[in-house]
């Protein structure tokens, strides 16, 4: 199968072939986290310069991806593989939140209020 030239309207071409999930344009609205958004999240949740793997940053990134996937799932109810991925992300975030709550309860409270993930 060949990729059609961009002038043909590649999304329509792929839909005719039955491949609904492929979108070939560069500005894909279904992309969960853009590079710029990822940098914003890392910069606002990191503890020190060069920090991009602390639990706070990981939880914030997972929250962003979960929110994006939740919006997708509202329109694609029967997308079971994405549902499974969503549940895995929620479980991973839950584990990280439990870790933060166990070791630094004050930081946990600040984190859940900043991310607005609790009632």
Secondary structure, 3 states (H helix, E strand, C coil): CCCCCHHHCHHHHHHHHCCCCCCCCCCCCCCCCCHHHHHHHHHHHCCCCCCCCCHHHHHHHHHHHHHHHHHHHHHCCCCHHHHHHHHHHHHHHHHHHHHHHHHCHHHHHHHHHHHCCCC
